[in-house]
Amino acid sequence: DREKEKDLPLSEVSVDDILDAQRREQESKQDQDRLQNKALKERGLNYIPDLSHDDMF
């Protein structure tokens, strides 16, 4: 509905901006996973990723 859209605090962004933000978010998550994996290895534990999440595909 056009009337409701006018009341929402939305802003138009380019596809490139969206893709860039997604890439940065994915890189950040990968960095966190690497740090967690490293910390677990230092403690003699193994990192087993949870493959049941749909966001990995």
N, C-alpha and C positions, 0 to 999 in steps of 0.2 A: 504494500500500500504506500503510495507516494507521500501521503500526509504523515504517516508514521516515520518514514525515512527522514523527513525534514527535521524531526524532533530528536533523532538519534545523533550522538556525537561521532559520526563516521567521517573518514577522510579517504579520498581516492589515492591509491598508490599503484605504481607500475608493477607489472609481473616480475621484472628484474629485481625490484626491491623486495618482493615477497620471496623470491628464490634465494636472494642473498641472505635474508633473515633466516630462512630455513636452513641454509648451509651453515651459517654461524651457530645456530642452535644445535645442529647435529654435531659439529666439530666440538662444541663445548661439552656435549654429553659424552662424546668419545674420549675427550681429555679426562673427564671425571672417571669414566670407566677404566682408563689406563692407570690413573692414580690409585684407584681402589684395587685394581689387580696387582699393582706393584706393592702396595701396603700389605695385601694379603700374602703375597709371595714372601715378603720379608719376615712374616710371622709364621711361615711354613704351611700356609693354607693354600688351597687351590680355588681359583675363581671359576665358578660354573655359571655362565649366563643363563638367565631365564628365557627360554625360547618360546614361551607361551604368549608373549605380548604381540599383539598385531602391529604395533608401531614399528617393529623391526622389518616389516615387509612392505 
